[in-house]
């Protein structure tokens, strides 16, 4: 996605709803985007996603 998509009011509201329900987001980050622009919306590197997911899975359950 690109920064306009990420900052769109519908996306912001949906992310807020999910976070209020305990969902953890991995990313997005800033950098060169597939659309050719630079900014927020870039997918994290796969290694970073895996590390973050492993960290979340290893946390004690609530």
Phi and psi restraints in degrees (range 20) as a CNS / XPLOR table:
assign (resid 1 and name C) (resid 2 and name N)
       (resid 2 and name CA) (resid 2 and name C) 1.0 -118.2 20.0 2
assign (resid 2 and name N) (resid 2 and name CA)
       (resid 2 and name C) (resid 3 and name N) 1.0 177.9 20.0 2
assign (resid 2 and name C) (resid 3 and name N)
       (resid 3 and name CA) (resid 3 and name C) 1.0 -60.5 20.0 2
assign (resid 3 and name N) (resid 3 and name CA)
       (resid 3 and name C) (resid 4 and name N) 1.0 -36.2 20.0 2
assign (resid 3 and name C) (resid 4 and name N)
       (resid 4 and name CA) (resid 4 and name C) 1.0 -65.0 20.0 2
assign (resid 4 and name N) (resid 4 and name CA)
       (resid 4 and name C) (resid 5 and name N) 1.0 -39.0 20.0 2
assign (resid 4 and name C) (resid 5 and name N)
       (resid 5 and name CA) (resid 5 and name C) 1.0 -67.6 20.0 2
assign (resid 5 and name N) (resid 5 and name CA)
       (resid 5 and name C) (resid 6 and name N) 1.0 -44.4 20.0 2
assign (resid 5 and name C) (resid 6 and name N)
       (resid 6 and name CA) (resid 6 and name C) 1.0 -64.8 20.0 2
assign (resid 6 and name N) (resid 6 and name CA)
       (resid 6 and name C) (resid 7 and name N) 1.0 -36.2 20.0 2
assign (resid 6 and name C) (resid 7 and name N)
       (resid 7 and name CA) (resid 7 and name C) 1.0 -92.2 20.0 2
assign (resid 7 and name N) (resid 7 and name CA)
       (resid 7 and name C) (resid 8 and name N) 1.0 2.0 20.0 2
assign (resid 7 and name C) (resid 8 and name N)
       (resid 8 and name CA) (resid 8 and name C) 1.0 -61.8 20.0 2
assign (resid 8 and name N) (resid 8 and name CA)
       (resid 8 and name C) (resid 9 and name N) 1.0 137.9 20.0 2
assign (resid 8 and name C) (resid 9 and name N)
       (resid 9 and name CA) (resid 9 and name C) 1.0 -53.5 20.0 2
assign (resid 9 and name N) (resid 9 and name CA)
       (resid 9 and name C) (resid 10 and name N) 1.0 -36.2 20.0 2
assign (resid 9 and name C) (resid 10 and name N)
       (resid 10 and name CA) (resid 10 and name C) 1.0 -66.0 20.0 2
assign (resid 10 and name N) (resid 10 and name CA)
       (resid 10 and name C) (resid 11 and name N) 1.0 -42.4 20.0 2
assign (resid 10 and name C) (resid 11 and name N)
       (resid 11 and name CA) (resid 11 and name C) 1.0 -66.0 20.0 2
assign (resid 11 and name N) (resid 11 and name CA)
       (resid 11 and name C) (resid 12 and name N) 1.0 -45.1 20.0 2
assign (resid 11 and name C) (resid 12 and name N)
       (resid 12 and name CA) (resid 12 and name C) 1.0 -57.9 20.0 2
assign (resid 12 and name N) (resid 12 and name CA)
       (resid 12 and name C) (resid 13 and name N) 1.0 -45.8 20.0 2
assign (resid 12 and name C) (resid 13 and name N)
       (resid 13 and name CA) (resid 13 and name C) 1.0 -64.3 20.0 2
assign (resid 13 and name N) (resid 13 and name CA)
       (resid 13 and name C) (resid 14 and name N) 1.0 -42.1 20.0 2
assign (resid 13 and name C) (resid 14 and name N)
       (resid 14 and name CA) (resid 14 and name C) 1.0 -65.5 20.0 2
assign (resid 14 and name N) (resid 14 and name CA)
       (resid 14 and name C) (resid 15 and name N) 1.0 -41.6 20.0 2
assign (resid 14 and name C) (resid 15 and name N)
       (resid 15 and name CA) (resid 15 and name C) 1.0 -63.8 20.0 2
assign (resid 15 and name N) (resid 15 and name CA)
       (resid 15 and name C) (resid 16 and name N) 1.0 -43.2 20.0 2
assign (resid 15 and name C) (resid 16 and name N)
       (resid 16 and name CA) (resid 16 and name C) 1.0 -60.6 20.0 2
assign (resid 16 and name N) (resid 16 and name CA)
       (resid 16 and name C) (resid 17 and name N) 1.0 -43.5 20.0 2
assign (resid 16 and name C) (resid 17 and name N)
       (resid 17 and name CA) (resid 17 and name C) 1.0 -60.4 20.0 2
assign (resid 17 and name N) (resid 17 and name CA)
       (resid 17 and name C) (resid 18 and name N) 1.0 -47.9 20.0 2
assign (resid 17 and name C) (resid 18 and name N)
       (resid 18 and name CA) (resid 18 and name C) 1.0 -64.1 20.0 2
assign (resid 18 and name N) (resid 18 and name CA)
       (resid 18 and name C) (resid 19 and name N) 1.0 -42.9 20.0 2
assign (resid 18 and name C) (resid 19 and name N)
       (resid 19 and name CA) (resid 19 and name C) 1.0 -62.6 20.0 2
assign (resid 19 and name N) (resid 19 and name CA)
       (resid 19 and name C) (resid 20 and name N) 1.0 -37.8 20.0 2
assign (resid 19 and name C) (resid 20 and name N)
       (resid 20 and name CA) (resid 20 and name C) 1.0 -65.8 20.0 2
assign (resid 20 and name N) (resid 20 and name CA)
       (resid 20 and name C) (resid 21 and name N) 1.0 -20.2 20.0 2
assign (resid 20 and name C) (resid 21 and name N)
       (resid 21 and name CA) (resid 21 and name C) 1.0 -94.6 20.0 2
assign (resid 21 and name N) (resid 21 and name CA)
       (resid 21 and name C) (resid 22 and name N) 1.0 5.4 20.0 2
assign (resid 21 and name C) (resid 22 and name N)
       (resid 22 and name CA) (resid 22 and name C) 1.0 95.4 20.0 2
assign (resid 22 and name N) (resid 22 and name CA)
       (resid 22 and name C) (resid 23 and name N) 1.0 6.8 20.0 2
assign (resid 22 and name C) (resid 23 and name N)
       (resid 23 and name CA) (resid 23 and name C) 1.0 -74.7 20.0 2
assign (resid 23 and name N) (resid 23 and name CA)
       (resid 23 and name C) (resid 24 and name N) 1.0 136.1 20.0 2
assign (resid 23 and name C) (resid 24 and name N)
       (resid 24 and name CA) (resid 24 and name C) 1.0 -104.0 20.0 2
assign (resid 24 and name N) (resid 24 and name CA)
       (resid 24 and name C) (resid 25 and name N) 1.0 131.7 20.0 2
assign (resid 24 and name C) (resid 25 and name N)
       (resid 25 and name CA) (resid 25 and name C) 1.0 -98.5 20.0 2
assign (resid 25 and name N) (resid 25 and name CA)
       (resid 25 and name C) (resid 26 and name N) 1.0 140.7 20.0 2
assign (resid 25 and name C) (resid 26 and name N)
       (resid 26 and name CA) (resid 26 and name C) 1.0 -110.1 20.0 2
assign (resid 26 and name N) (resid 26 and name CA)
       (resid 26 and name C) (resid 27 and name N) 1.0 97.4 20.0 2
assign (resid 26 and name C) (resid 27 and name N)
       (resid 27 and name CA) (resid 27 and name C) 1.0 99.2 20.0 2
assign (resid 27 and name N) (resid 27 and name CA)
       (resid 27 and name C) (resid 28 and name N) 1.0 -171.3 20.0 2
assign (resid 27 and name C) (resid 28 and name N)
       (resid 28 and name CA) (resid 28 and name C) 1.0 -79.7 20.0 2
assign (resid 28 and name N) (resid 28 and name CA)
       (resid 28 and name C) (resid 29 and name N) 1.0 174.0 20.0 2
assign (resid 28 and name C) (resid 29 and name N)
       (resid 29 and name CA) (resid 29 and name C) 1.0 -123.9 20.0 2
assign (resid 29 and name N) (resid 29 and name CA)
       (resid 29 and name C) (resid 30 and name N) 1.0 172.4 20.0 2
assign (resid 29 and name C) (resid 30 and name N)
       (resid 30 and name CA) (resid 30 and name C) 1.0 -92.9 20.0 2
assign (resid 30 and name N) (resid 30 and name CA)
       (resid 30 and name C) (resid 31 and name N) 1.0 149.2 20.0 2
assign (resid 30 and name C) (resid 31 and name N)
       (resid 31 and name CA) (resid 31 and name C) 1.0 157.8 20.0 2
assign (resid 31 and name N) (resid 31 and name CA)
       (resid 31 and name C) (resid 32 and name N) 1.0 -167.3 20.0 2
assign (resid 31 and name C) (resid 32 and name N)
       (resid 32 and name CA) (resid 32 and name C) 1.0 -70.9 20.0 2
assign (resid 32 and name N) (resid 32 and name CA)
       (resid 32 and name C) (resid 33 and name N) 1.0 130.5 20.0 2
assign (resid 32 and name C) (resid 33 and name N)
       (resid 33 and name CA) (resid 33 and name C) 1.0 -103.3 20.0 2
assign (resid 33 and name N) (resid 33 and name CA)
       (resid 33 and name C) (resid 34 and name N) 1.0 161.1 20.0 2
assign (resid 33 and name C) (resid 34 and name N)
       (resid 34 and name CA) (resid 34 and name C) 1.0 -61.4 20.0 2
assign (resid 34 and name N) (resid 34 and name CA)
       (resid 34 and name C) (resid 35 and name N) 1.0 -27.4 20.0 2
assign (resid 34 and name C) (resid 35 and name N)
       (resid 35 and name CA) (resid 35 and name C) 1.0 -77.0 20.0 2
assign (resid 35 and name N) (resid 35 and name CA)
       (resid 35 and name C) (resid 36 and name N) 1.0 -5.4 20.0 2
assign (resid 35 and name C) (resid 36 and name N)
       (resid 36 and name CA) (resid 36 and name C) 1.0 99.8 20.0 2
assign (resid 36 and name N) (resid 36 and name CA)
       (resid 36 and name C) (resid 37 and name N) 1.0 -10.5 20.0 2
assign (resid 36 and name C) (resid 37 and name N)
       (resid 37 and name CA) (resid 37 and name C) 1.0 -89.5 20.0 2
assign (resid 37 and name N) (resid 37 and name CA)
       (resid 37 and name C) (resid 38 and name N) 1.0 165.3 20.0 2
assign (resid 37 and name C) (resid 38 and name N)
       (resid 38 and name CA) (resid 38 and name C) 1.0 -115.0 20.0 2
assign (resid 38 and name N) (resid 38 and name CA)
       (resid 38 and name C) (resid 39 and name N) 1.0 135.1 20.0 2
assign (resid 38 and name C) (resid 39 and name N)
       (resid 39 and name CA) (resid 39 and name C) 1.0 161.0 20.0 2
assign (resid 39 and name N) (resid 39 and name CA)
       (resid 39 and name C) (resid 40 and name N) 1.0 -162.9 20.0 2
assign (resid 39 and name C) (resid 40 and name N)
       (resid 40 and name CA) (resid 40 and name C) 1.0 -76.3 20.0 2
assign (resid 40 and name N) (resid 40 and name CA)
       (resid 40 and name C) (resid 41 and name N) 1.0 137.7 20.0 2
assign (resid 40 and name C) (resid 41 and name N)
       (resid 41 and name CA) (resid 41 and name C) 1.0 136.4 20.0 2
assign (resid 41 and name N) (resid 41 and name CA)
       (resid 41 and name C) (resid 42 and name N) 1.0 -4.5 20.0 2
assign (resid 41 and name C) (resid 42 and name N)
       (resid 42 and name CA) (resid 42 and name C) 1.0 -74.9 20.0 2
assign (resid 42 and name N) (resid 42 and name CA)
       (resid 42 and name C) (resid 43 and name N) 1.0 139.7 20.0 2
assign (resid 42 and name C) (resid 43 and name N)
       (resid 43 and name CA) (resid 43 and name C) 1.0 -66.9 20.0 2
assign (resid 43 and name N) (resid 43 and name CA)
       (resid 43 and name C) (resid 44 and name N) 1.0 139.7 20.0 2
assign (resid 43 and name C) (resid 44 and name N)
       (resid 44 and name CA) (resid 44 and name C) 1.0 -63.0 20.0 2
assign (resid 44 and name N) (resid 44 and name CA)
       (resid 44 and name C) (resid 45 and name N) 1.0 155.6 20.0 2
assign (resid 44 and name C) (resid 45 and name N)
       (resid 45 and name CA) (resid 45 and name C) 1.0 -60.3 20.0 2
assign (resid 45 and name N) (resid 45 and name CA)
       (resid 45 and name C) (resid 46 and name N) 1.0 144.4 20.0 2
assign (resid 45 and name C) (resid 46 and name N)
       (resid 46 and name CA) (resid 46 and name C) 1.0 -54.2 20.0 2
assign (resid 46 and name N) (resid 46 and name CA)
       (resid 46 and name C) (resid 47 and name N) 1.0 -40.7 20.0 2
assign (resid 46 and name C) (resid 47 and name N)
       (resid 47 and name CA) (resid 47 and name C) 1.0 -61.4 20.0 2
assign (resid 47 and name N) (resid 47 and name CA)
       (resid 47 and name C) (resid 48 and name N) 1.0 -37.6 20.0 2
assign (resid 47 and name C) (resid 48 and name N)
       (resid 48 and name CA) (resid 48 and name C) 1.0 -68.9 20.0 2
assign (resid 48 and name N) (resid 48 and name CA)
       (resid 48 and name C) (resid 49 and name N) 1.0 -38.3 20.0 2
assign (resid 48 and name C) (resid 49 and name N)
       (resid 49 and name CA) (resid 49 and name C) 1.0 -64.0 20.0 2
assign (resid 49 and name N) (resid 49 and name CA)
       (resid 49 and name C) (resid 50 and name N) 1.0 -45.9 20.0 2
assign (resid 49 and name C) (resid 50 and name N)
       (resid 50 and name CA) (resid 50 and name C) 1.0 -62.1 20.0 2
assign (resid 50 and name N) (resid 50 and name CA)
       (resid 50 and name C) (resid 51 and name N) 1.0 -45.6 20.0 2
assign (resid 50 and name C) (resid 51 and name N)
       (resid 51 and name CA) (resid 51 and name C) 1.0 -62.1 20.0 2
assign (resid 51 and name N) (resid 51 and name CA)
       (resid 51 and name C) (resid 52 and name N) 1.0 -43.5 20.0 2
assign (resid 51 and name C) (resid 52 and name N)
       (resid 52 and name CA) (resid 52 and name C) 1.0 -65.8 20.0 2
assign (resid 52 and name N) (resid 52 and name CA)
       (resid 52 and name C) (resid 53 and name N) 1.0 -41.7 20.0 2
assign (resid 52 and name C) (resid 53 and name N)
       (resid 53 and name CA) (resid 53 and name C) 1.0 -64.0 20.0 2
assign (resid 53 and name N) (resid 53 and name CA)
       (resid 53 and name C) (resid 54 and name N) 1.0 -42.7 20.0 2
assign (resid 53 and name C) (resid 54 and name N)
       (resid 54 and name CA) (resid 54 and name C) 1.0 -62.3 20.0 2
assign (resid 54 and name N) (resid 54 and name CA)
       (resid 54 and name C) (resid 55 and name N) 1.0 -41.4 20.0 2
assign (resid 54 and name C) (resid 55 and name N)
       (resid 55 and name CA) (resid 55 and name C) 1.0 -61.6 20.0 2
assign (resid 55 and name N) (resid 55 and name CA)
       (resid 55 and name C) (resid 56 and name N) 1.0 -44.3 20.0 2
assign (resid 55 and name C) (resid 56 and name N)
       (resid 56 and name CA) (resid 56 and name C) 1.0 -66.0 20.0 2
assign (resid 56 and name N) (resid 56 and name CA)
       (resid 56 and name C) (resid 57 and name N) 1.0 -39.2 20.0 2
assign (resid 56 and name C) (resid 57 and name N)
       (resid 57 and name CA) (resid 57 and name C) 1.0 -69.6 20.0 2
assign (resid 57 and name N) (resid 57 and name CA)
       (resid 57 and name C) (resid 58 and name N) 1.0 -26.0 20.0 2
assign (resid 57 and name C) (resid 58 and name N)
       (resid 58 and name CA) (resid 58 and name C) 1.0 -87.3 20.0 2
assign (resid 58 and name N) (resid 58 and name CA)
       (resid 58 and name C) (resid 59 and name N) 1.0 -2.1 20.0 2
assign (resid 58 and name C) (resid 59 and name N)
       (resid 59 and name CA) (resid 59 and name C) 1.0 -75.5 20.0 2
assign (resid 59 and name N) (resid 59 and name CA)
       (resid 59 and name C) (resid 60 and name N) 1.0 146.6 20.0 2
assign (resid 59 and name C) (resid 60 and name N)
       (resid 60 and name CA) (resid 60 and name C) 1.0 -62.1 20.0 2
assign (resid 60 and name N) (resid 60 and name CA)
       (resid 60 and name C) (resid 61 and name N) 1.0 145.7 20.0 2
assign (resid 60 and name C) (resid 61 and name N)
       (resid 61 and name CA) (resid 61 and name C) 1.0 -71.0 20.0 2
assign (resid 61 and name N) (resid 61 and name CA)
       (resid 61 and name C) (resid 62 and name N) 1.0 149.8 20.0 2
